[in-house]
């Protein structure tokens, strides 16, 4: 597949921005985007079952942490400055379950290759105790010392093609990359929201890592490292 890389959106306030790639991929072929969202929390629809969910969302919005409900699965994740989002959308023949692992492995391969450019070795691995844990996190370190540096999720949709009479299956696979963040602050915010809705889930800040603390590329200013990772991701997408 050769992906069309959309121009960088800069700061995008909508944490569900990348869902627009589903329609673009159906009409124009494989589509990719690197983007950032405004500060907030993103949760799957299952969180809406908690009786105090709506009130908690109102409270956190007042604190500068608006909550967005996404269509994909998983758990709670933060968004905001220093977090890079990579989204890939493309058509697949057959059942989603037959191709789900391949979609995750594709985006993990792209992100891992980009991170190697800045001197960081990573691999897919679950990291118990990290927020939104899953088999296709990207982690650094092994065993009990592993720390999550990126998370992934995916969404499948049947979409009309250009003719309007046929539909095709589109997968949207998303990677959230912790490029330059305060891991303690993000973990604390996620824990506070879990507590507010009456959930027993809690996360540990020592189970995640910000990439800028691991890299061999020096961060000469606040945006230098984020820009370096974004440029590496762009090169990897273009090389697919």
C-alpha positions as CSV (number, residue, x, y, z in Angstrom):
1,X,0.0,0.0,0.0
2,X,1.1,3.5,-0.7
3,X,-0.5,6.0,1.7
4,X,-1.5,9.5,0.9
5,X,-0.2,11.6,3.8
6,X,-2.5,14.5,4.6
7,X,-0.9,17.8,5.5
8,X,-0.2,18.3,9.2
9,X,-3.3,19.7,11.0
10,X,-1.3,21.3,13.9
11,X,-3.5,21.5,17.0
12,X,-6.8,19.9,16.4
13,X,-9.4,20.4,19.2
14,X,-11.5,17.4,18.2
15,X,-10.1,14.2,19.6
16,X,-12.1,12.2,17.1
17,X,-10.6,14.1,14.2
18,X,-9.2,11.0,12.5
19,X,-12.6,9.4,12.0
20,X,-12.8,11.6,8.8
21,X,-10.1,9.4,7.3
22,X,-12.6,6.5,6.9
23,X,-14.5,8.4,4.2
24,X,-11.3,9.7,2.6
25,X,-9.8,6.1,2.4
26,X,-13.0,4.8,0.8
27,X,-12.9,7.5,-1.9
28,X,-9.2,8.0,-2.5
29,X,-7.3,5.0,-1.2
30,X,-5.0,4.5,1.8
31,X,-4.8,7.7,3.8
32,X,-2.6,8.7,6.7
33,X,-2.3,11.7,9.0
34,X,-0.1,13.0,11.9
35,X,-2.0,15.2,14.2
36,X,-2.4,16.7,17.7
37,X,-5.4,17.3,19.8
38,X,-6.2,19.8,22.5
39,X,-5.8,18.8,26.1
40,X,-8.4,16.4,27.3
41,X,-9.3,12.8,28.2
42,X,-10.7,10.2,25.7
43,X,-12.7,7.2,26.8
44,X,-14.5,4.4,25.0
45,X,-18.3,4.1,25.0
46,X,-18.3,1.6,27.8
47,X,-17.5,4.3,30.3
48,X,-21.0,5.8,29.8
49,X,-22.5,3.0,31.8
50,X,-21.2,4.6,35.0
51,X,-24.0,6.5,36.8
52,X,-21.7,9.5,37.6
53,X,-20.2,9.7,34.1
54,X,-22.0,12.8,32.8
55,X,-21.4,14.7,36.1
56,X,-17.8,13.7,36.0
57,X,-17.4,14.9,32.4
58,X,-18.9,18.3,33.4
59,X,-16.5,18.6,36.4
60,X,-13.4,17.7,34.4
61,X,-14.3,20.0,31.5
62,X,-14.4,22.8,34.1
63,X,-10.8,21.9,35.1
64,X,-9.6,22.1,31.5
65,X,-9.8,18.4,30.8
66,X,-12.9,17.9,28.5
67,X,-13.9,14.3,28.0
68,X,-14.5,12.8,24.5
69,X,-16.2,9.5,23.9
70,X,-14.5,7.6,21.0
71,X,-15.9,4.8,18.8
72,X,-13.0,2.5,19.2
73,X,-12.4,0.3,22.2
74,X,-9.7,0.2,24.9
75,X,-9.5,2.4,28.0
76,X,-8.9,6.0,29.1
77,X,-6.2,8.0,27.4
78,X,-5.0,11.6,27.6
79,X,-4.6,14.0,24.7
80,X,-2.8,17.3,24.5
81,X,0.5,19.0,23.7
82,X,3.5,16.6,23.4
83,X,1.3,13.7,22.3
84,X,1.6,12.7,18.6
85,X,-1.3,10.9,17.0
86,X,-0.7,8.7,13.9
87,X,-3.8,7.4,12.0
88,X,-3.9,5.1,9.1
89,X,-7.0,4.2,7.1
90,X,-7.3,1.7,4.3
91,X,-9.6,-0.8,2.7
92,X,-9.5,-4.5,3.6
93,X,-11.3,-7.5,2.0
94,X,-12.8,-10.0,4.4
95,X,-13.8,-10.1,8.1
96,X,-12.3,-7.5,10.5
97,X,-11.1,-10.2,12.9
98,X,-9.1,-11.8,10.1
99,X,-7.1,-8.6,9.6
100,X,-7.1,-6.9,13.1
101,X,-3.7,-8.2,14.1
102,X,-2.2,-7.2,10.8
103,X,-3.5,-3.6,11.2
104,X,-2.0,-3.4,14.7
105,X,1.4,-4.8,13.5
106,X,1.5,-2.4,10.6
107,X,1.2,0.7,12.8
108,X,3.5,-0.7,15.4
109,X,6.1,-1.3,12.7
110,X,5.8,2.3,11.4
111,X,6.1,3.8,14.9
112,X,8.9,1.5,16.0
113,X,11.0,2.3,12.8
114,X,10.5,6.0,13.4
115,X,11.6,5.7,17.0
116,X,14.7,3.9,16.0
117,X,15.7,7.0,14.0
118,X,15.8,8.9,17.3
119,X,17.7,6.2,19.1
120,X,14.8,4.3,20.9
121,X,14.2,0.6,20.6
122,X,10.6,-0.4,21.2
123,X,8.4,-3.5,20.7
124,X,4.7,-4.5,21.0
125,X,3.9,-5.6,24.5
126,X,1.2,-5.3,27.1
127,X,2.3,-3.3,30.2
128,X,0.2,-4.1,33.2
129,X,-0.5,-0.9,35.2
130,X,-0.4,1.5,32.2
131,X,-3.5,3.3,31.1
132,X,-5.3,1.7,28.1
133,X,-3.1,-1.4,28.3
134,X,-3.2,-3.8,25.4
135,X,-1.1,-6.4,23.5
136,X,-0.2,-3.8,20.9
137,X,1.2,-1.1,23.1
138,X,4.7,-0.1,22.1
139,X,7.0,-0.5,25.1
140,X,10.7,0.0,26.0
141,X,12.4,-2.4,28.2
142,X,11.4,-6.0,28.9
143,X,9.6,-7.9,31.6
144,X,8.7,-6.1,34.8
145,X,10.8,-3.1,33.8
146,X,8.8,-2.5,30.5
147,X,7.2,0.9,30.1
148,X,4.6,1.9,27.6
149,X,5.5,4.7,25.2
150,X,2.6,4.4,22.7
151,X,-0.9,2.9,22.6
152,X,-3.0,1.7,19.7
153,X,-6.6,1.2,18.8
154,X,-8.7,0.5,15.8
155,X,-12.1,1.1,14.3
156,X,-13.9,-0.7,11.4
157,X,-16.6,0.7,9.2
158,X,-18.3,-0.3,6.0
159,X,-18.2,2.7,3.7
160,X,-19.7,3.6,0.3
161,X,-17.3,3.9,-2.6
162,X,-17.3,6.6,-5.2
163,X,-20.0,4.9,-7.3
164,X,-22.3,5.0,-4.3
165,X,-23.7,1.5,-5.0
166,X,-21.1,-0.6,-3.4
167,X,-19.5,-0.6,0.0
168,X,-16.0,-1.6,1.2
169,X,-14.6,-2.4,4.7
170,X,-12.3,0.3,6.0
171,X,-10.0,-0.1,9.0
172,X,-8.9,3.0,10.9
173,X,-5.9,2.2,13.1
174,X,-4.6,4.8,15.5
175,X,-1.4,5.2,17.5
176,X,-1.1,7.6,20.4
177,X,2.6,8.4,21.0
178,X,3.9,9.9,24.3
179,X,6.5,12.1,22.8
180,X,7.1,14.8,25.4
181,X,4.8,14.7,28.4
182,X,4.6,14.7,32.2
183,X,3.8,11.1,32.8
184,X,3.0,11.6,36.5
185,X,0.5,14.4,35.7
186,X,-1.2,12.4,33.0
187,X,-1.4,9.3,35.1
188,X,-2.8,11.3,38.1
189,X,-5.5,12.8,35.8
190,X,-6.6,9.4,34.5
191,X,-6.7,8.0,38.0
192,X,-8.8,11.0,39.2
193,X,-11.3,10.4,36.5
194,X,-11.6,6.7,37.2
195,X,-12.2,7.5,40.8
196,X,-14.8,10.2,39.9
197,X,-16.9,7.7,38.0
198,X,-16.7,5.0,40.7
199,X,-14.3,2.8,38.8
200,X,-11.7,0.7,40.6
201,X,-9.1,0.9,37.9
202,X,-5.9,2.7,38.8
203,X,-2.7,3.2,36.9
204,X,1.0,3.7,37.8
205,X,3.2,6.4,36.3
206,X,6.2,4.1,36.4
207,X,4.6,1.9,33.8
208,X,4.7,4.6,31.1
209,X,7.6,6.7,29.7
210,X,7.9,10.0,27.8
211,X,10.1,9.4,24.7
212,X,12.0,12.6,25.2
213,X,13.6,11.2,28.4
214,X,14.9,8.2,26.4
215,X,16.1,9.7,23.1
216,X,19.6,10.3,21.8
217,X,18.3,13.3,19.9
218,X,18.8,16.4,22.1
219,X,15.8,18.5,22.9
220,X,17.0,22.0,22.3
221,X,13.6,23.5,23.0
222,X,10.1,22.3,23.9
223,X,9.1,21.5,20.3
224,X,12.4,20.2,18.9
225,X,12.0,16.6,19.9
226,X,8.3,16.4,19.0
227,X,9.2,17.8,15.6
228,X,12.0,15.2,15.2
229,X,9.7,12.3,16.0
230,X,7.0,13.7,13.7
231,X,9.5,14.0,10.8
232,X,10.7,10.4,11.4
233,X,7.1,9.2,11.3
234,X,6.4,11.0,8.1
235,X,9.5,9.4,6.5
236,X,8.3,5.9,7.5
237,X,4.8,6.5,6.2
238,X,6.2,7.7,2.8
239,X,8.4,4.6,2.6
240,X,5.6,2.1,3.0
